[in-house]
Amino acid sequence: MARQYTLQRPSAGPEARIDFAGELNAQQCAAVMAPPGPALVIAGAGSGKTRTLIYRVAYLLENGIAPSNILLLTFTNKAAREMLDRVANLLPNDITGLW
């Protein structure tokens, strides 16, 4: 007798999920919700690149990617701390292990 299994997305818990379409413009939302894997995003000054990166990390975490599997790079330690703080303020999740 064969068993049937159904794959389900991990439960996000009682916390409200982020409304990405409501928080971002169409181009930012497309970059945030791009299929898993590397993505190249080219944008000009003041276009919301950092905001898009922060929301991409939040999107990955909401979809079950472990923080230890995410590497977020920037040029200075100050900017790196700010990006980690912004991710932490956006989500109730524990982001310990986010690189």
HELIX and SHEET records of a PDB file:
HELIX    1   1 PHE A   20  GLU A   23  1                                   4    
HELIX    2   2 ALA A   26  VAL A   32  1                                   7    
HELIX    3   3 LYS A   49  GLU A   62  1                                  14    
HELIX    4   4 PRO A   67  ASN A   69  5                                   3    
HELIX    5   5 ASN A   77  LEU A   90  1                                  14    
END                                                                             
